[in-house]
Amino acid sequence: MNAIRRAFCTMAALAAATLTPAFAQEWPARPIRIVVPYPAGGNADSAARALAEVVSASLRQTVIVDNRPGASTIIGTDAVARAQADGYTVGLVTDSHAINEAMAHLPHASEVLGAKVPYDAVKDFMPVSGVALVPLVLVVNPKVPARSVKELVRLSTTGKGVDFGTMGPGSPWFVHLHQLRKLTGADFVDVPYKGLAPANTDLLAGQIQTMLMPVHFAQPYIKTGKLVPLATLGGKRHPLLPDVPTLAESGYPGLEITNYFMFVVPAGTPQPVVDRLTREFNAALRQPAMKEKFALTGDPYPAEPAELSARLRHDIKAYGDVLQATLK
């Protein structure tokens, strides 16, 4: 099926090459759809809606958000892969896009993800623009007797381990849990949840001890003392948490993690249309007001397709190495 799809995309690209000038002049002649593979109301959905509003005004065309959650983002992303390559369907993808591609080559991947991965994350899509960078912070419930990463690691190895909330096998949090285990030697016990909200509820209640959390989401809880930050996972301290050390500053260099959202279109979409979408989305992301609109999502991430393509390829390899070592 993948070979047939790629052959179709190649033929579509050749056909588009002969139609590109006239088509680009007409585009957009009807509403544009952004497919978000998550439920309405989450971080990815709110970011997509904020950008849709701005780009709709600049293009003078309706931009709608179509939520297609399920199967570790596969359902929504497959809808993008199967859409016509005409610039009227844009998909939002996250780190899960790279993880799903890496897992597709492992035994029993469909059992873990809840579906087969019917597309190629690299060959069946074209990157358009960034959306958001989502920096992460390691937090604990205030009752946990650890105020540094080293203290948390020591606590985990002198008892029955420390319960660590994730979004389940195949999620970025699951991969990051194992990256932290390998780096620190901690005995973190994976406690899977169906989303950030229920995991956070249990963390606040003390049902689990620790988890990684988006900085922007965690900051209000940290400010009120409901959560305690131990370290951020970026290359430098985050402006929202200037007093919180990085993982490297905490004595564990060699691992820098920032999650991300980006936009893609089906392979074969006319290049002038892709270029226009890139300009429009990146211009919207650079507007000062967008930082406020992304207040609970992350940092606006204007980026060019080449950077995004390189990032995706790197992450498929990096996540694949972790998954091969942890999923049997």
Disulfide bonds with the S-S distance in Angstrom:
none
